[in-house]
Amino acid sequence: MKTAVKKEEQKNVFRQMLDDKRAIRQCIQKKGDLKKLAETRGIKFATPV
């Protein structure tokens, strides 16, 4: 039972990462506010934005 839950969580984390990447790409293309996007989604970049 625990392994099934663990696999679902991994898929959800992976799906969330892909959704975040897609949102970042759209934000950059539309020249949106990247800092605001990162704050609302809880994204942390390796380099300061």
C-alpha positions in Angstrom: 0.0 0.0 0.0 2.8 2.4 0.9 4.6 1.8 -2.4 1.5 2.8 -4.4 1.2 6.1 -2.5 4.9 6.8 -3.0 4.7 6.3 -6.7 1.7 8.6 -7.0 3.5 11.3 -5.1 6.5 10.9 -7.4 4.3 11.3 -10.4 2.6 14.3 -8.9 6.0 16.0 -8.2 7.2 15.2 -11.7 3.9 16.6 -13.2 4.2 19.7 -11.0 7.7 20.3 -12.2 6.7 20.0 -15.8 3.8 22.4 -15.2 6.1 24.9 -13.6 8.5 24.7 -16.5 5.7 25.3 -18.9 4.4 28.3 -16.9 8.0 29.8 -16.8 8.3 29.4 -20.5 4.9 31.0 -21.2 5.8 33.9 -18.8 9.0 34.6 -20.6 7.4 34.5 -24.0 4.6 36.9 -22.9 7.1 39.1 -21.1 5.3 38.6 -17.8 6.5 39.1 -14.2 8.8 36.1 -13.5 9.3 37.1 -9.9 5.6 37.1 -9.2 5.2 33.7 -10.9 8.0 32.2 -8.8 6.5 33.6 -5.6 3.0 32.3 -6.3 4.1 28.8 -7.4 6.9 28.5 -4.8 9.7 28.2 -7.4 13.2 28.8 -6.4 15.8 29.5 -9.0 19.5 28.7 -8.8 20.4 32.3 -9.7 18.6 35.4 -8.5 15.9 36.8 -10.8 
